[in-house]
């Protein structure tokens, strides 16, 4: 039987390269960097160019805007605080986040903002960690007063609109009611932004400083940051949002003079990091190793288990399942995992080639990063193409299919 020591077959790796190349040759993906690792054997593919019209080739150390794959790294900082008993899962967050005290909750999630009832209980650390505190970006409520208010208040990080400073961001958040009672339903994204503010207020440091001291530096994630210094700017490609109708490349952020050339006023735990395939692989390997990086412990074993296994109650799970299957056409097939841990999705059923227990997440800028404990596998694929067309999602699905078909034991 054909095999390599790490458990990928040469034929499978060649097939993967061919499929990735097909996406680049299609003209819809200018370039990509992919890393897969198993049992100490790592393969990297860098192909295509930094710009859609040519330019420098993609390299292993090209820096990408990670978007929502930021969530898993940001959440790890909160787990350190749990490990040190500086936070507890069922603590109300009111002492640190008074803006979230005494919440009002919409009588109907799509109803007017002033038609509310009082929250039954305070929001807890657990609610924020599991994305169940009552507010989030929700495709099923698109166009409703509360979803419009999230965008109009500048609470969601969108191209062309930078987030306000943390205290102002929290003040604006505090003017809105919740869509659901605390703990009632899983909703996306906003909780991860709140967690970054929580870390800063509990530690008295900026979110980035604490993240760097406790997660990034110990893991050697030297290229992971909320902005790119001038010395590394040549490694950052422009970011594109293809026109949904024509597929034409529209640059929403150039490297030089773009939004990531200076430190942001809001260090976004939900989507603000920039990074490389090797940095993210180091993070995923630490989770696979139950919190260890070499001889250093970054997180406790129970903290990693909490992060990387399903945290949703059956009621919360039912809602997330409905959200995924009823919007599969809008999400281009993303998000069909089943469960949700802390800052990441967790596979709770065999829905495609991935094993049950696989954990990780994808980013709206065309990024994906997962680890699979059953296969002892990590994979990271980074592009600069926003999810406004199916092209990056199709590439991500094909990448994971090819990773799993390349496994040979």
Kinemage of the C-alpha trace (Angstrom):
@kinemage 1
@onewidth
@group {chain A} dominant
@subgroup {mainchain}
@vectorlist {calphas} color= white
{ca unk a 1} P 0.000 0.000 0.000
{ca unk a 2} L 1.350 3.404 -0.976
{ca unk a 3} L 1.915 5.504 2.106
{ca unk a 4} L 4.058 8.205 3.679
{ca unk a 5} L 5.063 8.287 7.339
{ca unk a 6} L 2.621 11.057 8.270
{ca unk a 7} L -0.317 9.254 6.758
{ca unk a 8} L -0.919 11.259 3.553
{ca unk a 9} L -0.583 9.416 0.249
{ca unk a 10} L 1.546 10.958 -2.506
{ca unk a 11} L -1.309 10.398 -4.955
{ca unk a 12} L -3.762 12.124 -2.606
{ca unk a 13} L -1.470 15.118 -2.155
{ca unk a 14} L -1.025 15.392 -5.921
{ca unk a 15} L -4.805 15.299 -6.377
{ca unk a 16} L -5.195 18.028 -3.774
{ca unk a 17} L -2.648 20.221 -5.572
{ca unk a 18} L -4.489 19.693 -8.875
{ca unk a 19} L -7.846 20.679 -7.383
{ca unk a 20} L -6.425 23.795 -5.682
{ca unk a 21} L -4.726 24.759 -8.935
{ca unk a 22} L -8.025 24.355 -10.782
{ca unk a 23} L -9.589 27.017 -8.520
{ca unk a 24} L -6.684 29.427 -9.143
{ca unk a 25} L -6.749 28.719 -12.893
{ca unk a 26} L -10.504 29.456 -12.942
{ca unk a 27} L -9.657 33.146 -12.461
{ca unk a 28} L -11.975 33.391 -9.439
{ca unk a 29} L -9.226 32.895 -6.814
{ca unk a 30} L -6.076 34.985 -7.510
{ca unk a 31} L -3.957 32.965 -5.107
{ca unk a 32} L -3.955 30.876 -1.940
{ca unk a 33} L -1.750 29.333 0.720
{ca unk a 34} L -2.719 25.951 2.179
{ca unk a 35} L -1.121 23.955 4.988
{ca unk a 36} L -2.007 20.449 6.122
{ca unk a 37} L -0.275 18.586 8.914
{ca unk a 38} L -0.615 15.090 10.334
{ca unk a 39} L 1.573 13.102 12.741
{ca unk a 40} L 4.412 15.597 12.409
{ca unk a 41} L 4.365 15.689 8.611
{ca unk a 42} L 3.438 19.081 7.110
{ca unk a 43} L 2.679 20.007 3.507
{ca unk a 44} L 2.297 23.564 2.236
{ca unk a 45} L 0.988 24.748 -1.114
{ca unk a 46} L 1.373 28.398 -2.156
{ca unk a 47} L -0.025 29.150 -5.594
{ca unk a 48} L -1.237 32.050 -7.690
{ca unk a 49} L -0.495 35.729 -7.197
{ca unk a 50} L -1.068 38.411 -4.562
{ca unk a 51} L -3.213 40.518 -6.924
{ca unk a 52} L -6.008 39.433 -9.244
{ca unk a 53} L -4.114 41.055 -12.147
{ca unk a 54} L -0.772 39.395 -11.400
{ca unk a 55} L 1.969 40.792 -9.190
{ca unk a 56} L 4.096 38.905 -6.668
{ca unk a 57} L 3.484 35.190 -6.181
{ca unk a 58} L 1.798 33.928 -3.015
{ca unk a 59} L 4.351 32.707 -0.453
{ca unk a 60} L 4.189 30.479 2.611
{ca unk a 61} L 4.578 33.582 4.829
{ca unk a 62} L 1.949 35.723 3.053
{ca unk a 63} L -0.193 37.515 5.651
{ca unk a 64} L -3.988 37.280 5.367
{ca unk a 65} L -6.961 38.980 7.006
{ca unk a 66} L -8.315 36.114 9.102
{ca unk a 67} L -11.874 37.464 9.608
{ca unk a 68} L -13.992 35.116 11.758
{ca unk a 69} L -11.230 32.540 12.190
{ca unk a 70} L -10.047 35.203 14.695
{ca unk a 71} L -12.794 33.982 17.039
{ca unk a 72} L -10.978 30.826 18.154
{ca unk a 73} L -7.756 32.680 19.052
{ca unk a 74} L -9.597 35.523 20.783
{ca unk a 75} L -11.637 33.080 22.865
{ca unk a 76} L -8.464 31.351 24.065
{ca unk a 77} L -7.522 34.512 25.986
{ca unk a 78} L -10.761 34.228 27.974
{ca unk a 79} L -9.974 30.590 28.760
{ca unk a 80} L -6.695 31.686 30.377
{ca unk a 81} L -8.740 33.901 32.715
{ca unk a 82} L -10.955 30.913 33.585
{ca unk a 83} L -7.847 28.802 34.224
{ca unk a 84} L -6.677 31.444 36.734
{ca unk a 85} L -10.111 31.922 38.386
{ca unk a 86} L -10.145 35.584 37.355
{ca unk a 87} L -13.445 34.783 35.645
{ca unk a 88} L -15.999 32.041 36.289
{ca unk a 89} L -18.423 30.544 33.770
{ca unk a 90} L -21.582 31.581 35.585
{ca unk a 91} L -20.449 35.017 36.775
{ca unk a 92} L -22.822 37.796 35.684
{ca unk a 93} L -20.797 40.152 33.489
{ca unk a 94} L -22.354 43.304 35.008
{ca unk a 95} L -19.321 44.296 37.156
{ca unk a 96} L -17.052 44.499 34.082
{ca unk a 97} L -19.637 45.275 31.417
{ca unk a 98} L -22.192 47.521 33.144
{ca unk a 99} L -23.500 48.480 29.690
{ca unk a 100} L -25.028 44.983 29.541
{ca unk a 101} L -26.757 45.139 32.935
{ca unk a 102} L -30.572 45.259 33.216
{ca unk a 103} L -31.260 44.233 29.631
{ca unk a 104} L -34.557 44.606 27.828
{ca unk a 105} L -35.535 41.766 25.452
{ca unk a 106} L -37.702 42.089 22.343
{ca unk a 107} L -41.142 40.497 22.692
{ca unk a 108} L -40.709 39.311 19.097
{ca unk a 109} L -37.215 38.978 17.582
{ca unk a 110} L -38.371 40.809 14.436
{ca unk a 111} L -40.491 43.344 16.342
{ca unk a 112} L -40.050 47.077 17.034
{ca unk a 113} L -37.126 48.021 19.293
{ca unk a 114} L -39.367 49.533 21.981
{ca unk a 115} L -41.668 46.503 22.360
{ca unk a 116} L -39.732 44.700 25.090
{ca unk a 117} L -39.857 42.805 28.370
{ca unk a 118} L -37.130 42.774 31.061
{ca unk a 119} L -34.466 40.059 30.802
{ca unk a 120} L -35.174 37.146 33.149
{ca unk a 121} L -31.590 37.117 34.415
{ca unk a 122} L -28.206 38.790 33.938
{ca unk a 123} L -25.882 37.857 31.060
{ca unk a 124} L -23.108 35.501 32.206
{ca unk a 125} L -19.576 34.752 31.023
{ca unk a 126} L -20.904 31.393 29.765
{ca unk a 127} L -23.532 33.159 27.615
{ca unk a 128} L -20.817 35.226 25.927
{ca unk a 129} L -18.447 32.277 25.469
{ca unk a 130} L -21.112 30.132 23.791
{ca unk a 131} L -22.616 32.964 21.661
{ca unk a 132} L -25.945 32.664 23.487
{ca unk a 133} L -26.194 36.019 25.304
{ca unk a 134} L -29.179 37.121 23.212
{ca unk a 135} L -27.790 39.260 20.407
{ca unk a 136} L -25.931 38.509 17.205
{ca unk a 137} L -25.800 38.801 13.453
{ca unk a 138} L -28.666 36.625 12.257
{ca unk a 139} L -29.464 35.926 8.581
{ca unk a 140} L -32.989 34.788 9.495
{ca unk a 141} L -33.727 38.256 10.927
{ca unk a 142} L -32.169 40.203 8.035
{ca unk a 143} L -33.951 43.538 7.547
{ca unk a 144} L -35.549 43.435 11.011
{ca unk a 145} L -35.282 46.516 13.273
{ca unk a 146} L -32.707 44.884 15.585
{ca unk a 147} L -30.469 43.655 12.730
{ca unk a 148} L -30.661 47.074 11.048
{ca unk a 149} L -29.751 48.710 14.378
{ca unk a 150} L -26.647 46.511 14.787
{ca unk a 151} L -25.360 47.740 11.410
{ca unk a 152} L -26.544 51.367 11.770
{ca unk a 153} L -24.783 51.671 15.141
{ca unk a 154} L -21.493 50.557 13.584
{ca unk a 155} L -21.294 47.444 15.781
{ca unk a 156} L -20.422 45.118 12.895
{ca unk a 157} L -17.000 45.302 11.251
{ca unk a 158} L -17.805 46.013 7.595
{ca unk a 159} L -15.561 47.201 4.746
{ca unk a 160} L -15.418 50.988 4.709
{ca unk a 161} L -16.641 51.306 8.296
{ca unk a 162} L -14.233 50.852 11.183
{ca unk a 163} L -15.449 50.001 14.663
{ca unk a 164} L -15.441 52.743 17.342
{ca unk a 165} L -13.240 52.554 20.469
{ca unk a 166} L -14.240 49.803 22.951
{ca unk a 167} L -16.038 52.022 25.490
{ca unk a 168} L -18.035 53.756 22.758
{ca unk a 169} L -18.737 50.409 21.072
{ca unk a 170} L -20.085 49.051 24.388
{ca unk a 171} L -22.130 52.222 24.956
{ca unk a 172} L -23.819 51.762 21.571
{ca unk a 173} L -24.393 48.059 22.238
{ca unk a 174} L -25.989 48.993 25.548
{ca unk a 175} L -28.622 51.112 23.789
{ca unk a 176} L -30.053 48.057 22.022
{ca unk a 177} L -32.437 45.425 23.386
{ca unk a 178} L -31.594 41.721 23.090
{ca unk a 179} L -33.305 39.611 20.408
{ca unk a 180} L -33.697 36.686 22.810
{ca unk a 181} L -33.489 35.998 26.539
{ca unk a 182} L -29.916 35.332 27.801
{ca unk a 183} L -29.058 31.670 27.189
{ca unk a 184} L -32.076 31.043 24.975
{ca unk a 185} L -30.585 30.894 21.461
{ca unk a 186} L -27.278 30.680 19.644
{ca unk a 187} L -26.521 33.808 17.616
{ca unk a 188} L -23.430 34.702 15.687
{ca unk a 189} L -20.479 37.034 16.158
{ca unk a 190} L -21.381 39.938 18.477
{ca unk a 191} L -20.515 37.959 21.631
{ca unk a 192} L -16.951 37.437 20.370
{ca unk a 193} L -16.456 41.193 20.075
{ca unk a 194} L -17.761 41.640 23.635
{ca unk a 195} L -15.279 38.998 24.892
{ca unk a 196} L -12.338 41.119 23.684
{ca unk a 197} L -13.632 44.072 25.725
{ca unk a 198} L -14.204 41.777 28.717
{ca unk a 199} L -10.588 40.562 28.613
{ca unk a 200} L -9.317 44.148 28.526
{ca unk a 201} L -11.472 45.244 31.470
{ca unk a 202} L -10.703 42.213 33.637
{ca unk a 203} L -6.940 42.401 33.031
{ca unk a 204} L -6.464 46.175 32.842
{ca unk a 205} L -4.468 45.637 29.629
{ca unk a 206} L -5.521 46.088 26.044
{ca unk a 207} L -7.017 42.952 24.521
{ca unk a 208} L -4.085 42.707 22.118
{ca unk a 209} L -1.443 43.054 24.857
{ca unk a 210} L -3.010 40.277 26.908
{ca unk a 211} L -3.561 38.074 23.843
{ca unk a 212} L 0.068 38.572 22.835
{ca unk a 213} L 1.474 37.812 26.303
{ca unk a 214} L -0.626 34.727 26.988
{ca unk a 215} L -1.353 33.144 23.572
{ca unk a 216} L 0.504 34.628 20.591
{ca unk a 217} L 4.054 34.996 21.953
{ca unk a 218} L 4.129 31.648 23.817
{ca unk a 219} L 2.989 29.923 20.584
{ca unk a 220} L 5.536 31.817 18.452
{ca unk a 221} L 2.716 33.395 16.401
{ca unk a 222} L 5.010 36.244 15.396
{ca unk a 223} L 3.028 37.333 12.325
{ca unk a 224} L -0.374 37.406 14.059
{ca unk a 225} L -1.507 40.939 14.847
{ca unk a 226} L -4.358 43.443 14.523
{ca unk a 227} L -2.348 45.455 11.973
{ca unk a 228} L 0.670 44.936 9.725
{ca unk a 229} L 3.848 46.957 10.399
{ca unk a 230} L 5.497 48.710 7.453
{ca unk a 231} L 8.358 46.161 7.444
{ca unk a 232} L 5.909 43.343 6.585
{ca unk a 233} L 3.559 45.257 4.284
{ca unk a 234} L 4.920 43.602 1.123
{ca unk a 235} L 3.567 40.278 2.472
{ca unk a 236} L -0.065 41.526 2.646
{ca unk a 237} L -2.204 41.132 -0.489
{ca unk a 238} L -5.150 43.416 -1.234
{ca unk a 239} L -8.558 42.089 -0.113
{ca unk a 240} L -11.312 41.648 -2.681
{ca unk a 241} L -15.088 41.405 -2.545
{ca unk a 242} L -16.234 40.019 -5.901
{ca unk a 243} L -19.349 41.608 -7.371
{ca unk a 244} L -22.143 39.061 -6.653
{ca unk a 245} L -23.630 39.555 -10.155
{ca unk a 246} L -20.563 39.815 -12.389
{ca unk a 247} L -17.805 38.275 -10.263
{ca unk a 248} L -15.598 41.317 -10.951
{ca unk a 249} L -12.898 41.874 -8.324
{ca unk a 250} L -13.540 44.933 -6.156
{ca unk a 251} L -10.716 45.798 -3.752
{ca unk a 252} L -12.187 46.795 -0.376
{ca unk a 253} L -8.764 47.081 1.243
{ca unk a 254} L -5.421 47.715 -0.390
{ca unk a 255} L -2.257 46.798 1.518
{ca unk a 256} L -0.412 50.148 1.295
{ca unk a 257} L -2.486 52.890 2.889
{ca unk a 258} L -5.251 50.425 3.809
{ca unk a 259} L -7.068 49.916 7.095
{ca unk a 260} L -4.479 47.430 8.458
{ca unk a 261} L -1.500 49.807 8.234
{ca unk a 262} L -2.161 51.241 11.716
{ca unk a 263} L -3.398 49.879 15.040
{ca unk a 264} L -7.218 49.800 15.055
{ca unk a 265} L -9.080 51.689 17.781
{ca unk a 266} L -11.130 48.507 18.401
{ca unk a 267} L -9.188 45.249 18.652
{ca unk a 268} L -11.870 42.950 17.268
{ca unk a 269} L -12.002 39.513 18.895
{ca unk a 270} L -14.675 38.508 16.391
{ca unk a 271} L -12.691 39.127 13.226
{ca unk a 272} L -9.747 41.525 13.479
{ca unk a 273} L -6.601 39.405 13.307
{ca unk a 274} L -4.142 39.025 10.442
{ca unk a 275} L -1.989 35.909 10.305
{ca unk a 276} L -0.200 33.183 8.329
{ca unk a 277} L -0.765 29.453 7.784
{ca unk a 278} L 2.138 28.537 10.096
{ca unk a 279} L 0.942 30.751 12.942
{ca unk a 280} L -2.573 29.321 12.807
{ca unk a 281} L -1.226 25.798 12.543
{ca unk a 282} L 0.719 26.377 15.787
{ca unk a 283} L -2.532 27.395 17.493
{ca unk a 284} L -4.459 24.364 16.164
{ca unk a 285} L -1.633 21.994 17.132
{ca unk a 286} L -1.730 23.380 20.684
{ca unk a 287} L -5.460 22.552 20.854
{ca unk a 288} L -4.815 19.053 19.444
{ca unk a 289} L -2.121 18.635 22.128
{ca unk a 290} L -4.662 19.437 24.864
{ca unk a 291} L -3.158 22.849 25.607
{ca unk a 292} L 0.535 22.041 25.317
{ca unk a 293} L 3.025 23.735 22.974
{ca unk a 294} L 6.228 21.738 23.185
{ca unk a 295} L 6.948 21.683 26.926
{ca unk a 296} L 4.892 24.824 27.630
{ca unk a 297} L 1.300 24.688 28.831
{ca unk a 298} L -0.781 27.435 27.207
{ca unk a 299} L -4.257 26.281 28.338
{ca unk a 300} L -5.370 23.609 30.760
{ca unk a 301} L -6.664 20.354 29.317
{ca unk a 302} L -10.231 21.010 30.614
{ca unk a 303} L -10.185 24.511 29.070
{ca unk a 304} L -9.322 23.015 25.672
{ca unk a 305} L -12.028 20.375 26.085
{ca unk a 306} L -14.600 23.084 26.826
{ca unk a 307} L -13.531 25.050 23.738
{ca unk a 308} L -13.427 22.150 21.308
{ca unk a 309} L -16.580 20.171 22.203
{ca unk a 310} L -20.217 21.109 21.729
{ca unk a 311} L -21.446 23.586 24.359
{ca unk a 312} L -25.013 23.997 23.111
{ca unk a 313} L -28.047 22.730 25.015
{ca unk a 314} L -30.594 20.703 22.996
{ca unk a 315} L -32.803 23.836 22.686
{ca unk a 316} L -29.931 26.028 21.484
{ca unk a 317} L -28.803 23.228 19.174
{ca unk a 318} L -32.234 22.932 17.533
{ca unk a 319} L -32.126 26.616 16.640
{ca unk a 320} L -28.593 26.431 15.241
{ca unk a 321} L -29.530 23.369 13.152
{ca unk a 322} L -32.528 25.223 11.675
{ca unk a 323} L -30.347 28.262 10.967
{ca unk a 324} L -27.793 26.121 9.116
{ca unk a 325} L -30.111 24.004 6.987
{ca unk a 326} L -32.589 26.751 6.070
{ca unk a 327} L -29.858 29.142 4.950
{ca unk a 328} L -27.559 26.656 3.228
{ca unk a 329} L -28.206 28.394 -0.117
{ca unk a 330} L -27.257 31.800 1.343
{ca unk a 331} L -24.130 30.528 3.117
{ca unk a 332} L -22.907 28.529 0.075
{ca unk a 333} L -22.913 25.437 2.290
{ca unk a 334} L -20.816 26.903 5.114
{ca unk a 335} L -21.762 26.299 8.744
{ca unk a 336} L -23.232 22.800 8.381
{ca unk a 337} L -21.343 21.375 11.378
{ca unk a 338} L -23.953 20.752 14.037
{ca unk a 339} L -22.436 21.984 17.283
{ca unk a 340} L -20.637 25.058 18.562
{ca unk a 341} L -17.908 25.081 21.178
{ca unk a 342} L -16.189 28.294 22.300
{ca unk a 343} L -15.153 30.528 19.387
{ca unk a 344} L -15.520 27.687 16.901
{ca unk a 345} L -17.775 25.084 15.316
{ca unk a 346} L -17.643 21.430 16.355
{ca unk a 347} L -18.748 18.503 14.157
{ca unk a 348} L -21.483 16.600 15.959
{ca unk a 349} L -22.590 14.431 13.023
{ca unk a 350} L -20.938 13.004 9.929
{ca unk a 351} L -22.224 15.494 7.372
{ca unk a 352} L -19.333 15.332 4.898
{ca unk a 353} L -15.805 13.886 4.752
{ca unk a 354} L -14.773 15.316 8.145
{ca unk a 355} L -14.795 13.224 11.321
{ca unk a 356} L -17.155 13.821 14.215
{ca unk a 357} L -15.242 15.952 16.726
{ca unk a 358} L -13.447 18.083 14.113
{ca unk a 359} L -13.309 21.703 15.343
{ca unk a 360} L -12.471 25.089 13.831
{ca unk a 361} L -14.100 27.793 11.764
{ca unk a 362} L -14.121 29.793 8.534
{ca unk a 363} L -13.760 33.493 7.785
{ca unk a 364} L -15.714 35.765 5.481
{ca unk a 365} L -12.486 36.811 3.752
{ca unk a 366} L -12.038 33.271 2.390
{ca unk a 367} L -10.161 31.606 5.257
{ca unk a 368} L -10.582 28.217 6.967
{ca unk a 369} L -8.783 26.537 9.893
{ca unk a 370} L -9.719 23.222 11.537
{ca unk a 371} L -8.218 20.429 13.588
{ca unk a 372} L -9.424 16.832 13.741
{ca unk a 373} L -8.586 14.872 16.932
{ca unk a 374} L -9.745 11.557 15.422
{ca unk a 375} L -7.348 11.827 12.466
{ca unk a 376} L -4.722 13.915 14.368
{ca unk a 377} L -4.935 16.378 11.512
{ca unk a 378} L -4.768 20.152 11.102
{ca unk a 379} L -5.506 22.188 8.005
{ca unk a 380} L -5.413 25.901 7.176
{ca unk a 381} L -6.331 27.453 3.818
{ca unk a 382} L -6.059 31.216 3.335
{ca unk a 383} L -7.241 33.425 0.477
{ca unk a 384} L -8.164 37.102 0.142
{ca unk a 385} L -11.569 36.647 -1.521
{ca unk a 386} L -14.689 37.661 0.393
{ca unk a 387} L -17.703 35.337 0.546
{ca unk a 388} L -19.909 37.527 -1.673
{ca unk a 389} L -19.877 34.803 -4.365
{ca unk a 390} L -19.714 31.000 -3.994
{ca unk a 391} L -16.103 30.809 -5.274
{ca unk a 392} L -14.203 30.916 -1.930
{ca unk a 393} L -16.726 28.634 -0.200
{ca unk a 394} L -16.458 26.136 -3.066
{ca unk a 395} L -12.671 26.240 -2.770
{ca unk a 396} L -12.872 25.643 0.999
{ca unk a 397} L -15.215 22.645 0.553
{ca unk a 398} L -12.943 21.173 -2.112
{ca unk a 399} L -9.862 21.734 0.051
{ca unk a 400} L -11.357 19.733 2.933
{ca unk a 401} L -12.595 16.975 0.635
{ca unk a 402} L -9.070 16.651 -0.793
{ca unk a 403} L -7.420 16.736 2.650
{ca unk a 404} L -9.532 13.814 3.832
{ca unk a 405} L -9.171 11.776 0.639
{ca unk a 406} L -5.372 12.147 0.926
{ca unk a 407} L -5.266 10.359 4.290
{ca unk a 408} L -3.640 6.928 3.989
{ca unk a 409} L -3.142 4.679 7.012
